[in-house]
Amino acid sequence: MTEPARPPARIDADPDTVARDLGRLVLTVVELLRQLMERQAIRRVEEGDLDDETVERLGLGLMRLEEAMAELREHFGLRPDDLNIDLGPLGPLLRDS
């Protein structure tokens, strides 16, 4: 016997938490992209594809992005772990948080 279809889940748009929840979602996407960029940069450095000046600029840019992420997490009252969405059987979204 099959279960009756459930109505779609409603979004609880609590005015007190909607900004924090939206901030969390946006910061999660930005953190995922930051980690991907960092891995790509490390791969290129290890392969020797970049000159020293480019490596320096890339490292500085990634450090500044990480600092900005820390400031934004603090602004929204989030910890790094708050950005790591659980994808069920696939595991966590972010490699490290």
Secondary structure, 3 states (H helix, E strand, C coil): CCCCCCCCCCCCCCCCCHHHHHHHHHHHHHHHHHHHHHHHHHHHHHHCCCCHHHHHHHHHHHHHHHHHHHHHHHHHCCCHHHHCCECHHHCECCCCC
